[in-house]
Amino acid sequence: MLAFAGERVQAMLPRPLSLSDFVRWRYGSAVQYFVAFILVVNTLIGLMSEFSTMSSIWHSFVKATPYPIVVVIGVATLAYTAYGGLLISIVTDQFQGVFATGLLLILVGYLAIWFPRDLPPFPHDQLGATAAGWNTVFTLPTSMIASSFFSEAMWQRVWAAESRTALHRGAMLAAILISLAIGVLGLTGLLSTWAFDLHPSVDSDSPMANLYTFYVLGDNQYSWVGALIIVLAVTMNMSAIDSAMNALTCIISANFFRNKSLSFTRVLVIALSVPMIVVAAHPSRMVCGGHGGQTDTT
């Protein structure tokens, strides 16, 4: 949808810097600033959710204070993003796919070799059509579409496409791969929830649902397998964070500080990121829910 919408936008406005550029050209400055504000808020929520995901893993899975790792991830991502900009963000997105594949293969290998086979009975009471299921069917796609359309990180990929053909091919290939990835990884979440009862030593009320996949490692979470999974999770998390930071830089530069230097905008992005890190790293404020590999934070 973004690829075809972006093609239409570029046909009417050949060189847009952001979605709000088109909104300003089509609807005026007032609507532009309103859309820009939504873009900033949406991006900041996404940024906080990524920090919160790693914070929750570090706090509940590694059993360590989350502040150091969240700060290290934030500083490192800010540093290489300031140096490489959008190009390095696109490169890290490619590595993110490689690391996600590696993570999946490691988990599959572990489950096939070491995981116990005496699973508890499957919870059949949750099968079939339910009110929660129908709510998810309608609300999840709606929220994902709205979030994607108001994500400057997504629009930057449209503006950076080499050609119309490259844009269409990339969008179709990405849609297929993302659908497969979400289907497979979503299934692992279901299996993890099913198998979670095998580890009564872990308080079922304390971990968040999006960490069940990590908890099925059991005692091996502190072995080389657990360490490798954490490293892969950190690298994938940083890839999502740098996309959000580049998006913030683009939104702020294009809408609010066109006459300021890029360095000024980078400093402002750092200032906006600090409260996101503080809130996300506080264990009592981490409420994360996964949806297809992405997390929401409230």
N, C-alpha and C positions, 0 to 999 in steps of 0.2 A: 504493500500500500504506500509506504514512504517513497519507494523508488518511482512509482508512477505519479504520485503527487509532486515529488521533487522535480520530475521531468516537466510537468506542467508549470511549476513555479519558475523554472529556469527559462522556459519558453517565453514567459511574460516579463521576467526580470533576469537578464542574462547572467549577471555576476552577483548573486546575493551573498552576503557574509553570514547571515543567520536567518532563521525563520521570521524574526521580527522585522527584518529588512523588507520582506515581501508584505508583511502585515502593514507596515508604515506606508508603502507604496500603494496598497490597495484600500486601506481603511483610514489612514491618517495617524498622526503622532499619538493621540490619546490611547487608541487601541494598541499601538505598538508598545507603549510603556506598560500597559496592562498585561500583554502577552509576555513581555520581557520579565515582568515580575513573576508570573506563573512559571516561566522557564527557570528562573533563579531558584525559586522555592522547590520546584520539582527536582532540580539537580542537587540541591543541598540535602534534600531528604534521601535521594539515592546515595549521595556521598556518605551520609551518616549511617545508612543501612549497611554499606560495605565495611565501614570501620566497626560497626556494631557486630557484624558477622564474625570478623576476626577476633574481636574482643570476647564474644561469647564462647568461641572455640577455645581461646586461651584460658578463659576463666573456668569453664565447666569441663573441658576435656584435658587440657594440660595441667590444670590445677595451679595456675600461676597468676600473678597480678597482671591484668591486661594492659595497664598504662604503657609500660615500656615498649611492647611490640606494636601497639597502635601508633605511638609516637614515631618509632623507627619507620614503620610503613609510610606514615604521612610525610616525614621528612625526606625519605628516599624517593618517594613518588614525586613530590614537589621538585626535587633537585633534577631528576632526569627529564621530567616534563618541561621544566623551564629551559632545559638545554635543547631538547629535541622537538618539542611542540607536537603538532598533530601527527607528523611522520612517525615519531617513536611510539605514539599511542596506537597507530595502525599496526606497527610491527609487534608490539606487545599483545595486541588482540590475536595475531596469528599464533604467537607462542601460547596464548591462553588456550587455544584449541588443542595444541599439542599436549599441554599439561593436563587438560581435562581428560583427554584420551588416556594419558598415562595413569591418572588417578583412577579412572574406571577400570583399566586393566589390572592395576594392583589390587583393587577391591575384589574384582572377580576372581583373581588368582588366590587371594587369601580365603575367600569364601569357599572356593572349590577344594582347597587343600586342608585348611585348618578348622573351618567352622563346624561345630557339632551338627549332627543330622537329626537329632531328636527334637524337632520343632514342636511347639505347643499347637493345639488345634487352632485352625484358622478361625478368626472371629466372623462367623457367618451372619451375625446379626447386623453387620454393617454393609452387607451386600444388597443389591437392588436399589431402586429409586428411593431417595430420601430428600427431605426438604433441604438439608445442608448440601447435598449433591447438586440439586437443581440451582440453588443459590450460587454455588461455585461455577457451574456451567455458564451462567449469565454474567456474574460479576467479575470473574477472573479475566476473560477475554476483553471485557469493556475497560477494565482498569489497565490492562497491558497495552491496549491500543491507545488509550488516552495518554498513558505514561510515555509511550514511544513517540507519539506525535508532539509532545511537549518536552522532548529530550533533545537538546542541542547536540549531544554526543552522536545521536542517530543521524541528524541532519548534516553534520559535518562529513559523514561518510558519503552522503549524496552529493554534496558540493565537491568532494575530492575525487569523484569518479572520473576516469580517464575519458570515457565516451558514453554515449547513450547505450550502446551494446554492452559495454563493460558493466554499466549500472544495472541493466536488466539481468544479465547473467549472474552477477554477484548477488543480487537480491534473491533470485530464484534459488541459487545454490545455498545461500545462507538460510533461506526459509526451510528448505528440505533438511539441512544439517541440524538446524536448531530444533525442528520438530522431532527429529530422531533423538537428539540429545536429551530434550526435555522428557520424551517418552521413556527412554531408558533410565535416566537419572530419577525421574518420578517414580518408576517402578522400584528402584532401589530404596526409595523412601518408604514405600508400602511394605517391602520385604523387611526393612529394618524395624519398622513398627511392629510387625508380626513377630520378629525374633527378639524383640527387646526384653520380653519376659524371661529369657534365658539368663539374664544378668540381674538377679535380685539384689546384688550388692550395691547396685546403683539406684538411688532414690528416684522413682519414676516421676515424682513431683518436681524435682529440681532441674533436670536438663530440659532444654527446649526441644521441640519436635524436630527442628532442622539439624539437630546434633545426633539423632538416633543412629545415622549411618556411621558416625565415628565411634559411638559407644558399643556397637556390635563387635568391635575389635577386642573388647573385654580387657584381659590383663595384657594383651599385646599392644595396647595403646602406648605403652612406654618402651616398646622395642623399636628396632630399626624400621619396621613397617609403619608404626605410628609416626615416627619422626619424618619419614619420607612423605607420608600423606600430609602432614602439617606443612612441610616445605612447599609441596604442590599447591596446597590451599592458599598459602601466603602469596605465591606468585600469581595465581589466578585472581586473587583479591586485589593485588596491586594493579593488574591490567584494567580492572573495572574502575578503580579509583582514578587512574590517570586519564581515562576517558571523561570522567565527570569533571576533573580539574580543567582539562582542555575546553570542555563545554562551558564551564563557568567563565573562563578567560575570554572566550569568544562572545558570550552573551554580554558581559560587562563592557568589553571594549566596543562592541558594535552598537550598543544602545545607550550607555551612560557616560562613557569617557572616550569618545572618538578622538579627541584632541590630546589625550594623554599617551604617554609612552607605554609600551608593552610591559616594561619593568614595573611601572606603577600598578598596572592591572594584576600582575603576578603577586605583588605584595598584598593587594587587596584580597586576592584569592586565598593567600596564606592566612590573612586575618579572619576570613570567613570560615576557613577550615578548622581553626583552633577550637571554637566552641563545639563543632561537630565531633572532634576528637574527644573533648572533655565529656560530653554527654554520652557518646557511644562507649567510652571506656569505663563508665561507671556501672558496675555489675547490677545494681538494683534497678537500673533504667534500661536494661537490655531486654527488649521484648521483640523477638525476631520471628518472622514467619516466612518460610521459603515458598517461592512460586516459580518453578521452572528454572532453578539455578540462581535466581535473584532473590533478594530479601527485602522485607519491609520492616521498618522500625517505627515504633510509637513511643 
